[in-house]
Amino acid sequence: MEEASKGIIIDIHKDIENKKIHFIIKRILDIFLSLIGIILLLPVFLIIMVLIKFDSKGPALFKQVRVGKDGKNFVIYKFRTMVADAEAKRQLEINPEDISNFVFQSKSDNRITKVGAFLRKTSLDELPQLFNVLIGNMSLVGPRPEIPEVVKFYPEEYRQRLLVSPGITGLAQVSGRGEIELGKTISYDLTYIKNFTVWYDIKILFKTLSAVLKKEGAM
């Protein structure tokens, strides 16, 4: 696995243009693997939904607006891991002058439920995103889908990560998961896009499986 570059890659448009066939194959694999995953994991989906409903009030599924390919907003699906009114209690401390050091997730978030903590630790909360992959607004592998409140502060270099579909997992996620600064995340994302091949995706998927089995943080 290649390391992320220390600086931001200036222009990756040509890298994307030269790999159109890889992106076509990537989409075919996304459809096939997400469909198989949904079918095989349907009993797991049902069990998790029941556990969430027993653990706390509110819907089993969590929906949130994220920014996808070409800066278009879409609704992401996850299993709910927080109290029902968590969004109303969310307090994002974003400094536009220091956006590179922004960290989205916190280990000590008191909004997380007991079942939610387990789902996050095992990354099972991410499973409903297989529907996002099947629909086409996400991929199995790609940059982490960001919230609009953060994207609006992106400098031009950062916006290059929006040239491809966001992923359930990616180079940044398996390198630090949800606990690294935005600047490092962007660097990993652009390194991934520049070096993208179908084989590169397969390596990241295997590394993701290893990270999940070791329960290394949250995606």
N, C-alpha and C positions, 0 to 999 in steps of 0.2 A: 504494500500500500504506500503510495507516494505521500510525502509530508506536504502540508499546506505551505504556500509561499509566505514569506514574512511580510511582503507588501501586497498591495492590491494590484491585480492584473489590470493593465490599462484598457485593453480592448480584446474581448473574446468573441466578437461577432463572427469573425472568419472561421474560428474553431467550430462554431455551431453550423455555419453554412457548409463546411466541408464534411460534415458527418450526418447528412440527412438520412442516409440509408440506416445508420445506427439508431436514429430516433424513430424510424418507422418500425424496425424490429423491436425496439424498446416498447412501443405502444402495443404491438401484437402480444408480447410477453406479459405486459401489464394486464391486458384484458383476460388472457388465458389464466394467469396465476391468481388474479383477484377473484375471478369467477369460481375457480376450483377451491380457493381458500374460503370463500363465503359458504359454499355448499358443505365442505367438510367441517367447518367450524360452527355451523348453525346451532348444534346442541350447546356448545360453549357459550355462544351469544345468549341463548335463552337462560342458562344457569346464571350468568353474570347479571343479567337484567333482574332476575328474581332476587339475587343477593343485594343488589343496589336498592331495590324497593323495600326490602326488609330492614336495611341498615339506616336509611334516612328518607325523609319526605322529599318528593319531587320526581321528575321524569328520570328514566334510566339513561336516556341519551342526552348528551350535551351538544348544543349547536353553537357555533361561533363564526363570525365573519373573518375570513383571512384573505390575504392578497396572493393571487396566483400568477400564472404566466401572463406576461405583457401587462402586469399591473391590474388585472381584472379581479374584482372581489368575488369570492364564492363562499358557500357555507360548508364548514368542516364538521364532520361527525365524530364524536368520541363517546365512550361510556363516561357518565358523570362521576367525577371523583371528589367533588366538593359539595358543600351544602347548596341547597336549591337557589338561594339568592346570592351566590358567590360573586356574580358579575357586579352587583350593586355595591359590594364591599371591596371591589378591586381598587387598589391604589398604586398606580404606576408612577414611579419617579423617573421621568425621562428628562435628561439634560441635553437639549439640542446641541450644545457646545461640546459635549463629551459623549456623543452617541455611541462611539466605539466601545465604551466600557459598560454599556447597558447589559444587564443580565435579566432575562425574562422570568425565570423560575426561581423559587426560593424553597429550600428544604424545610424551613420552619413555618410554612403557611398554615395558620390555624383554621383555615376554611376546608381543609382536606378531611374527608370522612375516614372511618376505620377501613371500610372496604376499599375506598378510594386509594388509600395509602398502599394497600396490597396491589391494586390494579396498576398503579404507577410504577411500583417497584418491579413488577413483572412485565410492564408495558402492554398488558392486556387491554388497557383503556384505549389503545390505538386501533384495535381491531376494526371498529366501524368505518375507519378510513379506507378499508378495502372497497366500500361502496363509492367513495370519492374517486378511487383509482378506476373502477369499472365505468363510472360516469365519464371520466376523462379530465376532471379538473385537478387531479393529482396523479403522481406516478409512485411506484413502489420505492424508487430511489430518486433523490433530488434534494434541493435546498429545503430547509425547514420553512413551512408556510408562516409568514409573519402577520401580525395584526396591523390593521391600517394606522393605528395611533403611532406606531413606530416607523412604518414605511414612509409616512409623510415627512419625516426628518432625514431620510436617506440622502446622502450626497450622490452625485451622478455615478461615481464608481460603484457604490453599493447597489444601485438599481440594476446593474448587470445580472444580478442573481435572479431577476424576474424574467430573464430571457428564456428560461425553461420552466417546465411544470415543477411545482414543489413536490417533495416526496415524504412518504411515511418515515423513511430512514434516509441516511445520507452520510457523506464523509464527515461532516461536522458532528452529526449525532453519534456516530460510533467513536469519534475522537474525544468528545467531552459530554455528549448527550445534552441535557438541558441546562448545564451548569457552567458554560463558558461565555465569555464576553462577546457582544455582537461583532466587534471588529475581527476577532479570531474566527467566529462563525462565518462571516462574509469571506474571509480569506480561504477557509476550507471549501466553501461553496464554489467560489470562482476557480479554485484549483480543480475541483471535481468537474466543473463544466468544461474547462480547458482540456482535461485529460479523458473526458468521457468516451467510453466504448461500452458495448453490451457486456463484455467480459469484466470490465471495471465495475459495472453494476452488480454482477454475480459475486464478485469478491466482497463488495460492501454488504450484500445480503448475508453472506456467510459470516462476516465479521459482526453483523448485527445479531445474528443468532447466538454467537458466542457471548456478546455483551449482555443479551437478555438472560441467558442461562446463568451468567455470573452475577446478575442483578446489579449492574453497574449504573446507578443513577436512574434518571427518568428521561425518556425520549422527548 
